[in-house]
Amino acid sequence: MILLHYLKPVGGKVILCCDFDVKNLPVKLPIFYEECLKYFAEWSAARQDIANNLTGGDFSKIVLWNNKAICINEKSVYNHRLADKGILKLGDLVSEDNELITRQAKGI
């Protein structure tokens, strides 16, 4: 899969679960793939989930990575080390007691 080659720095298939903006991805895509991803993002379930979660108050399911609202230097963010540790959604940063997890995980 050639597209996965281009998407590896942003999580590969993980991006399909994200509310991303193609122009903010820190990768250079061929125009065909860029257009395909642009339309996918526009109609994706992730975008609908964000809208539903925000109105329902359940922010814990919002995916952190490649989120168009979370950028550094106008580029979306993906950290493979944190993602590999299971930190994918906002809820992964909060304990069962609804407290922000502040201790640093070993190896991160």
C-alpha positions as a Markdown table, in Angstrom:
| # | Residue | x | y | z |
|---|---|---|---|---|
| 1 | Met | 0.0 | 0.0 | 0.0 |
| 2 | Ile | 1.7 | 3.1 | -1.2 |
| 3 | Leu | -0.6 | 5.5 | 0.8 |
| 4 | Leu | 0.5 | 3.8 | 4.1 |
| 5 | His | 4.1 | 4.6 | 3.2 |
| 6 | Tyr | 3.2 | 8.3 | 3.1 |
| 7 | Leu | 1.0 | 8.1 | 6.3 |
| 8 | Lys | 3.5 | 6.2 | 8.5 |
| 9 | Pro | 4.8 | 9.4 | 10.2 |
| 10 | Val | 1.3 | 10.3 | 11.2 |
| 11 | Gly | 0.2 | 6.9 | 12.5 |
| 12 | Gly | -0.6 | 5.0 | 9.3 |
| 13 | Lys | -4.2 | 3.6 | 9.5 |
| 14 | Val | -4.7 | 5.4 | 12.9 |
| 15 | Ile | -5.3 | 8.6 | 10.9 |
| 16 | Leu | -8.6 | 7.2 | 9.7 |
| 17 | Cys | -9.9 | 7.5 | 13.3 |
| 18 | Cys | -8.8 | 11.1 | 13.7 |
| 19 | Asp | -10.5 | 14.4 | 13.0 |
| 20 | Phe | -7.6 | 15.7 | 10.8 |
| 21 | Asp | -7.1 | 18.5 | 8.3 |
| 22 | Val | -4.9 | 17.3 | 5.4 |
| 23 | Lys | -3.2 | 20.7 | 5.1 |
| 24 | Asn | -2.0 | 20.4 | 8.8 |
| 25 | Leu | -0.5 | 16.9 | 8.4 |
| 26 | Pro | 3.3 | 17.0 | 8.6 |
| 27 | Val | 3.7 | 14.9 | 5.5 |
| 28 | Lys | 4.0 | 15.6 | 1.8 |
| 29 | Leu | 1.4 | 13.6 | -0.2 |
| 30 | Pro | 0.9 | 13.2 | -3.9 |
| 31 | Ile | -2.1 | 15.3 | -5.0 |
| 32 | Phe | -4.3 | 12.3 | -5.7 |
| 33 | Tyr | -3.9 | 11.0 | -2.1 |
| 34 | Glu | -4.2 | 14.5 | -0.7 |
| 35 | Glu | -7.5 | 15.0 | -2.5 |
| 36 | Cys | -8.8 | 11.5 | -1.4 |
| 37 | Leu | -7.9 | 12.2 | 2.3 |
| 38 | Lys | -9.4 | 15.7 | 2.1 |
| 39 | Tyr | -12.8 | 14.3 | 1.1 |
| 40 | Phe | -12.5 | 11.4 | 3.5 |
| 41 | Ala | -11.8 | 13.8 | 6.4 |
| 42 | Glu | -14.8 | 15.9 | 5.4 |
| 43 | Trp | -17.2 | 13.0 | 5.7 |
| 44 | Ser | -15.5 | 10.8 | 8.2 |
| 45 | Ala | -17.1 | 9.2 | 11.2 |
| 46 | Ala | -14.4 | 10.8 | 13.4 |
| 47 | Arg | -15.7 | 14.3 | 12.5 |
| 48 | Gln | -19.2 | 13.2 | 13.3 |
| 49 | Asp | -18.1 | 11.7 | 16.6 |
| 50 | Ile | -16.4 | 14.9 | 17.6 |
| 51 | Ala | -19.6 | 16.9 | 17.0 |
| 52 | Asn | -21.7 | 14.3 | 18.9 |
| 53 | Asn | -19.2 | 14.0 | 21.8 |
| 54 | Leu | -18.9 | 17.8 | 22.2 |
| 55 | Thr | -22.7 | 18.2 | 22.5 |
| 56 | Gly | -23.0 | 15.1 | 24.7 |
| 57 | Gly | -20.1 | 16.2 | 27.0 |
| 58 | Asp | -18.1 | 13.0 | 26.5 |
| 59 | Phe | -14.7 | 14.4 | 25.6 |
| 60 | Ser | -12.9 | 11.2 | 26.6 |
| 61 | Lys | -13.4 | 9.5 | 23.2 |
| 62 | Ile | -11.8 | 12.3 | 21.2 |
| 63 | Val | -8.6 | 11.1 | 19.5 |
| 64 | Leu | -5.6 | 13.2 | 20.4 |
| 65 | Trp | -3.4 | 12.5 | 17.4 |
| 66 | Asn | -3.7 | 14.3 | 14.1 |
| 67 | Asn | -6.5 | 16.3 | 15.7 |
| 68 | Lys | -7.0 | 19.5 | 13.7 |
| 69 | Ala | -7.6 | 21.4 | 17.0 |
| 70 | Ile | -4.2 | 20.2 | 18.5 |
| 71 | Cys | -1.3 | 21.6 | 16.5 |
| 72 | Ile | 2.3 | 22.6 | 17.1 |
| 73 | Asn | 3.6 | 25.2 | 14.7 |
| 74 | Glu | 0.4 | 24.8 | 12.6 |
| 75 | Lys | 1.0 | 21.1 | 12.1 |
| 76 | Ser | -1.0 | 18.3 | 13.6 |
| 77 | Val | 0.7 | 16.0 | 16.1 |
| 78 | Tyr | 1.4 | 12.3 | 16.3 |
| 79 | Asn | 3.7 | 10.7 | 18.8 |
| 80 | His | 4.2 | 7.0 | 18.0 |
| 81 | Arg | 5.8 | 6.3 | 21.4 |
| 82 | Leu | 2.8 | 7.5 | 23.3 |
| 83 | Ala | 0.4 | 5.9 | 20.8 |
| 84 | Asp | 2.2 | 2.6 | 21.2 |
| 85 | Lys | 1.8 | 2.9 | 25.0 |
| 86 | Gly | -2.0 | 3.2 | 24.5 |
| 87 | Ile | -2.4 | 6.9 | 24.8 |
| 88 | Leu | -4.8 | 7.6 | 21.9 |
| 89 | Lys | -7.7 | 9.5 | 23.3 |
| 90 | Leu | -8.3 | 12.3 | 25.8 |
| 91 | Gly | -9.7 | 9.7 | 28.2 |
| 92 | Asp | -6.4 | 7.9 | 28.2 |
| 93 | Leu | -4.9 | 11.0 | 30.1 |
| 94 | Val | -7.5 | 10.8 | 32.9 |
| 95 | Ser | -7.7 | 8.3 | 35.8 |
| 96 | Glu | -10.8 | 6.4 | 36.8 |
| 97 | Asp | -11.2 | 9.1 | 39.5 |
| 98 | Asn | -11.4 | 11.7 | 36.8 |
| 99 | Glu | -8.0 | 13.1 | 37.7 |
| 100 | Leu | -5.4 | 14.1 | 35.1 |
| 101 | Ile | -2.6 | 11.5 | 35.1 |
| 102 | Thr | 0.6 | 13.4 | 35.7 |
| 103 | Arg | 3.2 | 10.8 | 36.4 |
| 104 | Gln | 5.5 | 10.0 | 33.5 |
| 105 | Ala | 5.1 | 6.5 | 32.2 |
| 106 | Lys | 8.4 | 4.5 | 32.0 |
| 107 | Gly | 10.0 | 4.6 | 28.6 |
| 108 | Ile | 8.3 | 7.7 | 27.4 |
